[in-house]
Amino acid sequence: MNDLPTSECPVPREQQPLNEYEQLKEAWLFRWVTLTRGQYIRKLLWSWGWGWLLAGPLTAASFPIKTEPIKFAICGSLGAGLLVVLVVFRLYLGWSYIRTRLQKATIPYEESGWYDGQTWEKPQAVLTRDRLVVSYQLSPIFQRLRMTCMMLIMLGAIDVLAWLLFINP
């Protein structure tokens, strides 16, 4: 995908936005958003299950399963959902960073360390290509993340409403 001659671009290969995008797309956590809908949902449910391993014992200390099973289930599922929220937030931050680097006309980079920062202005052809990547490849990712956030908000609201109904019948 990156067919620019290296003489045109002074940015080290691993710091070029398009290469960063390709690396992020292959990263274990960040590729979840690029999977099919069913696989993506399974990954989120898997995270929710791991969240139960953390939230379950804490919730059981406050609401024993034998005496208050409904409160335990509601509070535990809300607590387990926090891990899913953190995962989705991390996904958003990573993809947002790449989107910003692809959209900007100038790219800050470092040649050998933190002390020698430089800025490279993208030629128009590179800027157009990067913005097309944002439009056609990153837009669906952000659409999926927005829908995920909306679903998590709805599920959290349902959980809170169920809690209020069982606390104050």
C-alpha positions, 0 to 999 in steps of 0.5 A, a space after each residue: 500500500 505504501 508505494 512512496 520512494 523512501 527518498 521523498 519521505 524523511 520519516 522513518 518507515 515505522 513512523 509513517 502513518 500508513 505503516 502505523 495503520 497497517 501495524 495497528 490493523 494487525 495488532 491483537 487487540 486493535 484488529 478486533 474491530 476489523 473482524 466480522 460482526 459475529 467475531 467482534 461480538 464474541 471478543 466483546 463477550 469474551 472480555 465481559 466474561 473476564 470482567 465477571 472474574 473480577 467483578 463476581 467476587 467483589 459483587 458476591 462480597 456485597 450481595 451474597 448469591 444465595 440471599 440476593 441473586 438478582 442484585 448480585 446478577 445486576 451489579 455483577 453484570 454492570 461491573 463486568 461491563 466496565 472491562 468491556 468499556 475500557 477495552 472499547 475506549 482503548 480501541 477508540 484511542 488507538 484508532 483515533 491516533 492513527 486517524 489523526 496522523 493520516 488526516 494531518 498535512 504535517 507529520 511530527 517524527 523523530 529520527 533517532 530519539 526524543 531530542 531530535 523531533 522534526 516535522 514533515 509536510 506531506 505532498 498532496 498525493 500522499 495527503 490525498 491517499 491518506 485521507 482516502 484511507 481514513 474515508 474508506 477504511 477507518 470510517 467503518 471502524 469508527 462507525 462500529 465503535 460508535 454503535 458499540 458505545 451506543 449499545 454499551 450505554 443502552 445495556 448499562 441503562 437497562 442494568 441501572 433501571 433493573 437495579 432501581 426496579 429491584 431496589 424500590 419495587 
